[in-house]
Amino acid sequence: MTEVNSMETITTSSKLLCVLLFTGILFQYAGRSSISVVLVELQKPPGNNTLTNVSKSQVQYSQFQVGVILSSVYIGLLPSSLIGGYLAYRYSAIRFFLASIGISSIVHGGGAVMFDYFETAVTQRILAGMAEGLSEPAAYGVLNQFLSPEQSARVSPFIFAAVYLGQFLGIFATGFMTQRLGWQAPFYIFGGLGIMTWAAVSVGFAVADMAKKRDAKRDALDTNTGDIKKLKSIPVFRIFASTAVWASILLQLAAYFWDPNILPLYFNQSFGTKIELVGVLAGIPILIFGALEPLFALVENILCKHVSTTVARKSMAVIGCLCVSGCLFVAAFTSNSVVAACFVVTAYGSSAAREVVANANIFDIAPRYASVISGISRGISRVVGLTFPLLVTAITKNKTSQEWSRVVLINACALAATALFFGAFGSGEEQPWAVEVPQGQSGGTQPGSRKDHKFDDENRPLVNK
């Protein structure tokens, strides 16, 4: 097979674009995850801080209030994810990505004032969610407009590794910030970093766009960028009727059955871990996840060279989900914090294999509608993200280790069910409805389709030989 989509065919400007996407998502998730550690500090009685040079909180949130605050962000994320996927498909995805980074950074900085009261804290999380929900569907839209489907599937696991690396950065650093600088510090620091990132990404996108337009060798991709804005119709019914799409959505949904933002509460309340160590214990599993995701992406590529894409996707996703489920079953029945931490770390490391498939699979089954399906997937995930913290706080009213064991068991069962569903209905083949020629257009291969409309994805590796 002729090599047309290898890493060498990705121009320098496109690589810069991928780095900028990674950086924007990294700091956005760092700010979002810092909230979970701040809330651990704000559950303490007012003035309970022994460090006199640190600002004392004037509020003590209850367990229920913490659950509401953690859930309220998904009230904003739910509509913005759905709308963002559609807008990124119809218009310039870059603009919506930039808007998401800039607005969410400003809102996050305002949290230092708004978290003094429960009502304003909830308002801040809703506003932040409305801004943050645009970023991931827009990122899929940017990839679809600037790269081919094969290249997008190749780089997407690396870009979206920023989600978990950002969460690690936020959770790990916030524990130290709150102890030494006060609970308001994470809002100011991550808000400021977000604004600087927005400025850098704005300049970088402008440079990448100009370089792309000057590159005569990118005619095919330039056509893709222009055509995608002309595609007005979205096969909504066929998307929702596709079992392959639902299998991909469920694989993405599995990450929200136990949001990483729950980890600080889990270690603090189940094992009595001090606030200084909560960020470390909660951050390590997320760091392992983010570090292993690119590695699993390389393993997936090697696997695709020897078996069909569908077999490669199914085997990695199913094995990853089952490993997560098994590790969480063990963690649920141990009273030793070290043993629990080890198995939680192993579970998150195994979940990276699931995430690699979840991020790339959309480009397998429907590359033209990647941003739309991403918006739908994120929208449904927000429903779980909205309800799960409330379920956790309802189960853990007394904050005992037995109650937290039930939470871990629920997550283990959800991952096992995900493995079975994706093993039965998952696919690595481009779906027929995703390559239809829209009415009013004739001739040529449509954006995101394979040459001559042949469905040869079963034998297409993540990076072609």
Secondary structure as the mmCIF struct_conf table of DSSP 4:
data_model
#
loop_
_struct_conf.conf_type_id
_struct_conf.id
_struct_conf.beg_label_comp_id
_struct_conf.beg_label_asym_id
_struct_conf.beg_label_seq_id
_struct_conf.end_label_comp_id
_struct_conf.end_label_asym_id
_struct_conf.end_label_seq_id
BEND BEND1 ASN A 5 SER A 6
HELX_RH_3T_P HELX_RH_3T_P1 MET A 7 THR A 9
BEND BEND2 ILE A 10 ILE A 10
HELX_RH_AL_P HELX_RH_AL_P1 THR A 12 GLU A 41
TURN_TY1_P TURN_TY1_P1 LEU A 42 GLN A 43
BEND BEND3 LYS A 44 LYS A 44
HELX_LH_PP_P HELX_LH_PP_P1 PRO A 45 PRO A 45
TURN_TY1_P TURN_TY1_P2 PRO A 46 GLY A 47
BEND BEND4 THR A 50 THR A 50
TURN_TY1_P TURN_TY1_P3 THR A 52 ASN A 53
BEND BEND5 VAL A 54 VAL A 54
HELX_LH_PP_P HELX_LH_PP_P2 SER A 55 SER A 57
BEND BEND6 GLN A 58 GLN A 58
HELX_RH_AL_P HELX_RH_AL_P2 GLN A 63 ARG A 90
BEND BEND7 TYR A 91 TYR A 91
HELX_RH_AL_P HELX_RH_AL_P3 ALA A 93 GLY A 109
TURN_TY1_P TURN_TY1_P4 GLY A 110 GLY A 110
HELX_RH_AL_P HELX_RH_AL_P4 GLY A 111 MET A 114
TURN_TY1_P TURN_TY1_P5 PHE A 115 ASP A 116
BEND BEND8 TYR A 117 TYR A 117
HELX_RH_AL_P HELX_RH_AL_P5 PHE A 118 GLU A 132
TURN_TY1_P TURN_TY1_P6 GLY A 133 LEU A 134
HELX_RH_AL_P HELX_RH_AL_P6 SER A 135 PHE A 146
BEND BEND9 LEU A 147 LEU A 147
HELX_RH_AL_P HELX_RH_AL_P7 PRO A 149 ARG A 180
TURN_TY1_P TURN_TY1_P7 LEU A 181 LEU A 181
TURN_TY1_P TURN_TY1_P8 TRP A 183 GLN A 184
HELX_RH_AL_P HELX_RH_AL_P8 ALA A 185 ARG A 214
HELX_RH_3T_P HELX_RH_3T_P2 ALA A 216 ARG A 218
HELX_RH_AL_P HELX_RH_AL_P9 ASP A 219 ILE A 228
TURN_TY1_P TURN_TY1_P9 LYS A 229 LYS A 230
HELX_RH_AL_P HELX_RH_AL_P10 VAL A 236 ALA A 241
HELX_RH_AL_P HELX_RH_AL_P11 THR A 243 LEU A 253
HELX_RH_3T_P HELX_RH_3T_P3 ALA A 254 TYR A 256
TURN_TY1_P TURN_TY1_P10 PHE A 257 TRP A 258
HELX_RH_3T_P HELX_RH_3T_P4 PRO A 260 ILE A 262
HELX_RH_AL_P HELX_RH_AL_P12 LEU A 263 PHE A 271
HELX_RH_AL_P HELX_RH_AL_P13 ILE A 275 CYS A 304
TURN_TY1_P TURN_TY1_P11 LYS A 305 HIS A 306
BEND BEND10 VAL A 307 VAL A 307
HELX_RH_AL_P HELX_RH_AL_P14 THR A 309 ALA A 332
TURN_TY1_P TURN_TY1_P12 PHE A 333 PHE A 333
HELX_RH_AL_P HELX_RH_AL_P15 SER A 337 ILE A 365
HELX_RH_3T_P HELX_RH_3T_P5 PRO A 367 TYR A 369
HELX_RH_AL_P HELX_RH_AL_P16 ALA A 370 ILE A 395
TURN_TY1_P TURN_TY1_P13 THR A 396 ASN A 398
HELX_RH_AL_P HELX_RH_AL_P17 SER A 401 PHE A 425
BEND BEND11 GLU A 429 GLU A 429
HELX_RH_3T_P HELX_RH_3T_P6 PRO A 432 VAL A 435
HELX_LH_PP_P HELX_LH_PP_P3 GLU A 436 PRO A 438
TURN_TY1_P TURN_TY1_P14 GLN A 439 GLY A 440
BEND BEND12 GLY A 443 GLY A 444
HELX_LH_PP_P HELX_LH_PP_P4 THR A 445 GLN A 446
TURN_TY1_P TURN_TY1_P15 PRO A 447 GLY A 448
HELX_LH_PP_P HELX_LH_PP_P5 SER A 449 ARG A 450
HELX_RH_3T_P HELX_RH_3T_P7 LYS A 451 HIS A 453
HELX_RH_3T_P HELX_RH_3T_P8 ASP A 457 ASN A 459
BEND BEND13 LEU A 462 VAL A 463
#
